[in-house]
C-alpha cells in the first residue's frame, strides 16, 4: 500500500518553497491545467508516501485545526537540529502545540496555509 495526502492550497509556489526548500522534500512530479487544476507531488524519492498540493480558480474552504498535524520524523538528532535551524533561519512561525506530547517530543511550525507540522526525532513505537 502507498499513501498520498492531497490538499488544495491558495499559493502553490509558497507551498513548494516551504515543503521543498525549507523542509527538504523533493518535487516528485507536477501537472498543469488538468481540468483547471495545477499541482505538485512532494516527498522523498523511493518512499511509499507523498504529499499532493493543488491550486485552481476555486479557493480552498478548509481551515486548519490545532490538532491537524503532519508529523515528520528526523532520522537522528543532528538531522532534527539541521531541519529546526532551517525553519528558524527562514523565519517560519513556531507555534506551541495543542497536544502537550509534541511540546516535549518535537517542534511545531505552521505552513503557509496555517496548517501545522511537527518535526520530531524517530523513536521506536
N, C-alpha and C positions, 0 to 999 in steps of 0.2 A: 504494500500500500504506500502511496505517496501522499503528501499533504501540500495543499495550497490554501492560503487565506487571501481573499480578494477584498479590496476596499476602494471605494470611489473617493476621489480627493478633489480639492479645488485648485491645487497647484502641483502638477506632476514634476516640474523641474525642482522645486524645493524638496519634494519627497525623495527624488533621485539623489540630490545632494546630501540630504540627511542620512538616508539609509546606505548610500553608496560611499561618498567621500568621507563622511564622518564616522559612521558605524563600520564601514569596510565591506559591505555586501557588494557583490558583482552584478552587473546587468547580464542576465541570462538570456534575455530576449525582449523584444518590444514589437508593438504593432501601431499602425497609424490608420485613422479613418476607417476602422472596421465598424460599419453601421453606426457612424457618428461617435465612435469611441477611439481614443488613443490610450495606450497602456504600456506598462513595463513589468517585467518579471525580475525580481531581485532575490539573490540568495548566495549560497556557496556552491560553486561548481562541484557536481558529483553528489551533493546531499539529496536526500529524498523529500525535501520541502523547499518551498519558495514563497515569496510574497508577491502578490499582483496588485498594482495600483492602476486605476483608470481615471480618465477625465472625459467629459463630454459637455454638450451645451447645457445639460442639467446639473445644477449644483447638488452636492451631497446634502441629505436631510438628516443625517445621524448626528448625534452629539456624544462626545466621549464621557464615560463614567470613570471615576477614580479607581475602580476595581477592574476595568478593562485593560489588561496588560499583555504586551508581548514580552516574554522573558528570554533573554539571550544569555547563555552560559559561556563564559570565557573558559578556555582550557587550562589556564594557570593564573596565578596571582599577578604575574608580570603582564600577561595579556589583559587582564582586568584593569590594571593600572594604566596601561597604554590607551585602552579604549576610554576610560574615565578622563584621562588627560585631554584627549581629542575633543570630547564633549565640552570640557571646561574652556579650553583654548578657543573653541568656536562659539562660546557664549550660549550654549544650549541650556534652556531653562531646566534647572534641577528642582525637583519637587519632592515634598515629603509624601511617602506612600500612605495610602489609607490603611492598608493591612500592615501592622507592625512587623510582621515577619520580614518584609522586604527592607525595612529600615536597618535591620542587623545582618541581612544576608545579601545586600546588593546596594545599588544606587539607581534612583529612578529619575527619568527625564521625560520631557514632553516632545513629541514630534511636531512638525509644522501644522498639523491639523488638530493639535491639542490632545492626541491620544498618548498614553503613557507606555514607555518601555522601561524594562528593568535590565540592568547588567549585573550579573552575579557570577560567582566562581563555581565551576562544575563540582557537584558533590554526588556521591552515590545515593540512590534513593532507597 
